[in-house]
Amino acid sequence: MLPPLISSLLKPSVYDHPTTSIRCLETHISWIILTGPYAYKIKKPVNLGFLDFSTLDKRHFYCWEELRLNRRLAPQLYLAVVAITGDPSSPRIGGGGQILEYAVKMRQFNRHHLLAALAERGELTETHLEVLAEKIARFHQSVPQATARDPYGDPKQIQESVRQNFAQIDCSEPESLFLLTELAAWSEEQFSALEADIAERKHQGFIRECHGDLPLGNIVLWQGSVLPFDCIEFNPTLRWIDTICEIAFTVMDLSAHGLRPLGFGFLNSYLGLTGDYSGVRLLTYYLVYRAMVRAKIAYLTSRQHPQETSHLEGFQRYLRLAKALSQGHKPFLCITYGFSGSGKSYLSRQLASFLGALHLRSDLERKRLAGLEATARTHAPIAGGIYRPDFTERTYQKLEEEACAILTSGFPAIVDATFLKRAHRQRFYRLAENLRLPFLILEFQAEEEILRERVQQRLRHGRDPSEASLEVLDHQLTHYDPLDTWEQALCVVFDTSRETPLEERLAIIKARLGLK
């Protein structure tokens, strides 16, 4: 049952604009009045510990915070803070008289355009998530960093947020209680192992004023743009966070929707743009934390609406997901081998998404080492500029360091480079051997005519990090080390001149690596 004021806001006379229909949506902390052209978001007078909207002044302040913070990523949607005046039986938006409440005025959008809705309909694509990854990567690079004097990013503060997820759930159902106990103990163990890494992240500048709440239900496709909205305004501790914790929410939620390959595609796009492979060490810890945030919200909502069983089912589903995420992955190392135009970058990216692996690409890391944008054109001669032998050696060394960071964090890695020199292949084999992990060479082949056609097409489009030209291809075809007998034994060959179902390629790799 709605409070009298909220019920009164369902009348067309309240508004100074035409209304096509009026209805109210309710969350555990807000009411949202939908009027057709606009939506009005009103905060509930609640104090839940992690937020406090208990007074009108506090709700007024947080309305302005919501407007300020969300205009960073979705200025098209967030319009104003408006006063609700009059008396509870006949209120007005922006009228005179006593102020009863405040609301954030937004452009109303079709909820069918939420990424969560697209995911449910099977319409969410890799392109949507590539655009989102680029938007969030640029956003993270532009927002303020926490300083040494700020409380944010302190390891004990972060672990306290993790503990609150468990403290605010007083469930006694045996299976759920068992999972909660296991996950709380796992979180404590992980924190003990990662505390120094968490502290170092703040020192490195990765604690920033983020969005704070990026599941698919908080991202909308609006007039062709992917817009994150509804960021956390009510608690700065939950907004000033590690950027990898921000990304973990979206990756986790894609898994919750049964879209793990899209989650790894999104993750690889973000990491490729930012180069933040050091953050991967904390990723599993934050994935579980984010699943527990959703579990907590579902649980609190189920307490407010006990007659709606879907919330309790959601709580149990997120608990099971948190448990699955806590069990991690089976690391392995794959490297590619092939000439420019052989399809190795396109296919290794696809394979990484479906294998749950992180994708390292030499073209991106080379440009990053040189301080260049990914698609920058250097017009360097063969074996000159950033392609001279010593810089190439630096690039492979960087790839090895990042692969090692990924593998020791418990994730598989696919390293995407030509690997035409035996010495480069051997150093990665030794890395896998030292870590006692499965190793595989993915060789990509295509007829020379097709190689040339693909290289020319890629140069014409100008959107790929690779600068390989026909002259570079000619040089590769005459200057490479073929695979030794021992390398051939560790190799899977893919002919990209013909169409082969991705499932067939995946099955071959999984069989060779001993994966389920």
Number of C-alpha atoms within 10 A of each C-alpha: 5 10 8 11 16 18 15 18 24 17 17 15 15 18 16 11 12 12 16 10 12 14 14 17 10 13 12 17 16 15 18 20 23 22 23 17 14 18 22 22 22 22 23 18 15 15 12 13 9 12 13 17 20 14 12 16 12 14 22 21 15 22 23 17 18 21 23 14 20 21 16 15 19 19 15 13 20 23 14 16 21 19 20 24 20 18 14 17 12 14 25 23 20 17 16 12 12 12 17 15 20 25 24 23 22 21 15 16 18 10 13 13 17 22 26 22 16 18 18 13 10 10 12 17 12 15 12 17 21 18 17 20 24 18 16 21 19 14 15 21 13 12 14 14 21 20 14 12 6 10 12 23 27 19 20 13 13 18 19 12 16 22 16 15 20 18 12 15 15 11 12 9 8 9 10 16 15 11 16 22 11 12 20 17 12 16 19 14 11 16 20 11 11 16 16 11 16 23 15 15 20 21 14 9 16 24 27 24 23 26 26 24 24 23 22 21 20 16 21 24 18 16 10 8 12 20 22 26 23 19 22 21 23 19 14 14 18 22 21 24 24 29 24 24 25 25 26 27 23 25 26 30 24 22 17 18 13 13 17 19 21 24 26 25 27 26 24 23 23 24 23 22 19 16 16 14 20 17 20 23 20 21 19 23 22 24 25 26 26 28 26 27 23 22 27 22 19 22 23 20 19 20 14 13 14 13 10 12 10 14 21 19 15 18 24 18 17 23 24 19 20 27 18 12 19 19 12 13 16 16 22 23 27 27 24 25 26 23 25 27 28 26 19 24 24 11 18 24 23 19 22 23 21 19 20 20 30 29 29 28 21 22 20 21 23 23 20 17 13 12 9 14 12 18 15 14 13 12 12 12 12 14 14 13 15 20 17 13 12 12 17 17 13 15 24 21 15 16 21 18 14 21 26 20 18 25 23 14 20 18 23 24 24 25 29 25 22 24 22 19 14 14 11 16 19 13 14 22 22 12 18 21 13 9 15 11 16 18 22 22 24 22 22 24 21 19 12 16 9 15 21 20 12 17 20 15 12 18 16 10 8 13 11 15 20 23 19 20 18 17 12 16 18 14 13 17 14 8 11 15 12 12 18 10 9 8 16 14 11 17 21 18 15 18 14 19 16 8 7 11 8 12 11 10 15 16 13 13 20 13 10 15 18 11 11 6
